[in-house]
Amino acid sequence: MLNFLPAVAENQPENKHRMNPELSSFAARLRGMISHPDTIGDEQFNSLALELFALQFQNNVAFRIICEVRKLTPQVVEHWTQIPAVTTSVFKELELTSLAADERTAVFHSSGTTEQKPSRHFHCAESLALYETGLWEWFQQNCGVRSAECELVCLTPPPEQAPHSSLVHMFETIRKKFAASKDVFNGRISDDGVWTLDFDAVLAALNPQSAIANPKLILGTAFSFVHLLDFLAEKDLRLQLPENTRVMETGGYKNRSRSMPKAELHALIEKFLGVPRESIICEYGMSELSSQGYAGSAGAFHFPPWARARIISPETGREVADGETGFIRIFDLTNVFSVAAVQTEDLGIRRGDGFELLGRAQLAEPRGCSLMTA
């Protein structure tokens, strides 16, 4: 049942216990494993997933009610694929967390139009530390850059303007790892909450006239890239960025710009920024998850070994065959203090153990990092 929402949104019981030491211990163990991701094979993943399910069932009030109504409890679930998944829409109605109110140090909101009620993913210091460990490990493996060899350029607002954006937190984590200054953020939030670009700042950061030809790593939403590319086209500017420059785009148009197929966007990036398509990386993530998937310009998305992606038929609730379409469901072990199994509203085509992203289901609310407000 993909869109299940129990009648517990009102007067939901509060988590009155303190942070569970078993959850904290699980998070610490997983952080150690992430440093050696090849050790997380199918058997160990299943064992960890079942252990985490039992802990979340015990400590997450709202999730336990969902599981009990579905009659899927730790006593009957034998494999991680049987663990109940919660749709992203439920994060808007329920506090899907094992953290008491005074234990929460951060909350990430889903992006969407300002009229929509956002999802809420609560974090504590331990969950953020785990999030950042996994983020950096998988980012390094997929982006193929070293901080000492390139300059960071972010097409988003800085974290103080977007404190509830998981994407901006991700970029800020990367900035710190790069030991870069805070002026790498070249976006701003307007008075009406829309993300905008400071084009002068972007051009200065890319600095094609510089005598020091350092490669760049440009991070941004597809929405932000469209605005930058439209600006360059209007000014008749074609940049030729240094060799080994890479681009990471995270998707996200959602009524804030003209949208276009990925291949067309990447062709324009190559045309106006001089970055070849093989140097463009796509990222897939959301506020309800703590891990990210990556794909090459023409490839399928893959999540790290501590997460699994499945493509689920909306008709049967079962995983589809290779090449077939369904909803993207992610089981993310790093979601220790919330819910590990998350049912997205995005459609994908199964490509082996990865997927090709098609976009939002027709009845889903628009969302995407480019709509995030502070």
N, C-alpha and C positions, 0 to 999 in steps of 0.2 A: 504494500500500500504506500505509494510514493508520496502522497500529499497528506499523510495522516497528521492530525493535530488534535490531541485530546482536550477535553473541556476542563483544562486546569490553568488556563492563562490568567484567570482572575483569582485573587486570593491564594496565590501559590505559596506553599510552605517555605519558610526561610531556611537556609543552611545555618544552623546554630552551632555546629561543631567547629572545632579548629581545623586548620589544614592537616589533612591526613598524612602521617609520616610514611605510610606505604606508598602513597602517590609521590611524595617527595623522593623516596628511595628509588622508585621506578624512573622518575625523571633523571636522577643522577646517573643511574645505570645506563639509560639510553644515551645520554650525552657522551659517555665513554665509548659506547658502541658506534656512534656516528663517526668517530675518528677512524674507525676501521669498518667502513660500510660493507665491504665484501664479505664480512662474517655474518651478515644478516640475510641468510638464505630463507627459502620458503618455510622450512620446518621451524626455524627460530622465530620467524615473523609470526607464524600462527600461534606459537607458544606465548609470545609477548602480547599479541592481540587479545588472546583469551584472558590472560592475566589482567591486562588493562581493562577489558570489558567488566570483569568481576569487580574491580576497584571502582570504576565509574558507576556501575549499578549500585554499589553500596553507598557512594558518597555524593552522587549527583541526583538530587530529589526529582527534578523534572524528567530526567532521562529514565530513572527507574520506573516512574509512572507509565511512560511510553512503552517501555519494555514489558511491563506487567500486563498492560492492556493487549499487547500483541502476543502475550504468552511466550515470549522469548527471553528467558532468564539464563544466568550462568549455569543453572542445573541442567538445561536442555540443549544449549548451544555447544556444538562440538567443533566447529570450524569458524575461522574469522569471517568467511563469506556469509554466515548465518546471523552475524551480529546486526541488530537493527540499525538502519541508517536514518538519520534525522534530516529532513529537508532544510535548506537554508532559510526558508520562510519562517520556520519555527523559532529560529534565533531572534526573530523580531518580537515574538510573543512571550517567550519563556526565558528565564535566566538559566541557560544550560551550562551550569558551572558547578564545580565542587568547592569553589572558593566562597567563604563568607564575605559579606560586604566590606568589612574592614581589612580583608586580605588582598583586595583588588587594587593593584597599583596602576593599571592601564586598561583601557577598553578600546578595541578596534571596531569601527562601524562599517557596515557595508556601504558602498557608494550607490547613488541613485539620485533621482530628482529630489529636491528639497521637500516636496510634498509627501514623500514616502517615509514610512517608519523604518529606520535602519535596523539591520541585524546588530547584535552586540556580542562580541567575543571578549570575555574578561581574562585578564592576565595578572600574574604576580611576578615577583622578581625571578623565581625559579622557572616559570613557564617562558618568560622572555629570554632567559639565558639559554634554555633549550632551543627555542625558536631561532635565536641568533647563531647558535652553533650549527644547527642543521642548514640554515640559510647560507652561511658562508661556505660550508663544505660543498654543497651541491652547486652553488654559484661558481666557485672556482673550477669545478670539474666541467662545467658547461660553457662558461664564457671565455675560457682560454686566455686570460690576461693576468699579468702580474702588476701589483700596485706600483712597483718601482719603475715600471716601464711605460706607463700611460697616465693621462690626465682624465679625471672624472668630470663629466658634465651631466647634470640632472635637470630634466625638463619638468620639474614639479616645484611646488612651493616648499619652503623649508619646514622642518618638523614643528617649530613653534607656531606656524600658521595652520598646520593640519595635524594636530596631536592625536586624532582618532583614525588616521589613515595607516593601514598596515603596509601599503606600498611605500609611503614616505618613511615609515620606520625601517623598512627594508633598505631603502636607499641610504638612510642615515647610518645604518649598520655597516653598509659597504663603504661609506665615506670614512667612517672611523677606522676600518681595516686598511683603507688606502692612506690613512693619515693625511687626508686632504682638508683644506680649509672649508668653513661653512658656506663660503660664497659659491660653491659648486651648484647650489640650487638656484635655478634661473626662472622659476615660476613664481606666481603671486596669486593670492585669492582676492577677487574683487569684492566690492561691497555686497553684491547679490549672491556671493558664495561660489562663483564660477572660477575655475582654474584658468589663469591666463599666463602668457609668456612675456618676459621682458626681452624683446628681440635684440635690443642693443647689447644687453648682458650676454645673450646667447652668442651673438657674433663675436663679441670680445673674448668669450671663452673658447670658441672654436678657432679664432684668430688665424685665419689662413695666411696672413702676411708675416707671421712670426718667423724669425730666423731660426728659432729652435723648433724643429718639426717633431714634437712629441706626439705619439699616437694618442687618440682619444678613446674613451669609453663613454658613449652617450646613452643615457637611460631615460626612458619616458613612455607614456601611453601612446597608443596609435593616434588618439585625439590630439595630443600635443605635437606629434610629428606632422600631422596634417596642417596644423596652424603654422608651424615653422616652414613647411614646404610651400604652402600657399604664399607666405611672406616672401620667400626667396624667389618664387616664380613672379610675383608682382614686381619685385625690385630687379628682376632679371639677373639674379646672382646665382652662380654655380660655384660651389666650393669644391676644392680638391684637398680633402683632409689627408693627413700623413698616412703612409703605409702602415698596416696593422691596426688602424682604427676599427673599432667594433661598435655596433649598435645593438641595444636590447630594447625591444618594444613589447609592451604588456597588453596590447589590445585595448578596446574601450572607446567607442564612438558615442553611442547612446544619445542621439538627438542633439549633441553639442557641436557637431560638425558634419560635413558630408562624410559618409562612410564609403569604403571601397574594399574590394577583395585584397587579401594579404599580398598576392603577387603584384598588384598594381601599386600598393603602398611601398613595397620594397623596391620596385622599379624606380619610383620617384626618389626614394632615398639614395639609390645608386646614381640617379641623374643629377640631383642637386647637392648632395653631400660627397659624392665620389666614393661611397663605401660599397664595395661589391656585395652582391646578395649572399654569397657564402660567408660573409662577415657579419650578417644580421642574425640575431638570436631572438626567438620569441619566448616570452615567459607567461605561464598560466598560474594564477593564484587568486585567492580571495580572502576576505577578512575572517571567514569562519574556519580557515585552515591555517596551519603553522608551517607547512611545506609548500614548495613550488615545483611546477613542472616546466621543462624546457624543450624546445624544438628548434631545429635549424630552419632556415628560410623555407625549405620545401619538405620538411620531415614531420614525424609524429611527435607528440608530446610524451615525455617520460618523467615519472616521479622518481625520487631517490629510493634506495632499498628499504628505508624505514616507512615507506608509504606504498599503497597499491591503488591503481586506478582500474575501475571496471565500467563497462558500458552496459546499461540496464534497459531492457525493453519496457516502455511505459504500459504495454498491454499485459505482459506476463510477470513483470518484476524479476525476470531472470536475465542473466548475462547473455548478450547477443553473440552471434558468431562473428568471426573475423570478416570485416568489410561491411557489417551491418550497422545501423544507426540506433542510438538510444541516449538516455540521460547519462551524464558523467557522474559517477559515484567514487568518492575518494575515501580510503581508510588511511588515516594519518596518525601514526603512533605518537608523534610529537604534540598532538592535541591532548596531552595528559590530563589537564585540569578541566577540560570541557567535554566534548564528545568526539570520539575518534572517527566514527563513520558518518560522513556528510554527503547527503544527496543534493547535487547541484541542480540548477534549472537550465543548465547548458546542455546542448546536444553535441554528440561527437560520433565519429565513425571509428569502430574498433580497428586498430592496426596492430595485431599481435598483442603485446602487453602494454602498448601505448594507445594513443588515439589522435585522430585528426579533428580539430575543433571546428564545429559548424556555426556555433553562436547560440544565442538565447532561444529557448522555446517560445512559440508565438504568444502564449498566454502569460509568460513570465513578465514581471515588472522590469523596466529598463534599469540596468546598473552598469557599473564599470568604473575603474579608478578615476577616469577623467571627470566623473560627476561628483567626486568627493567634496564635501564641505567641511570646514573646520568644526 
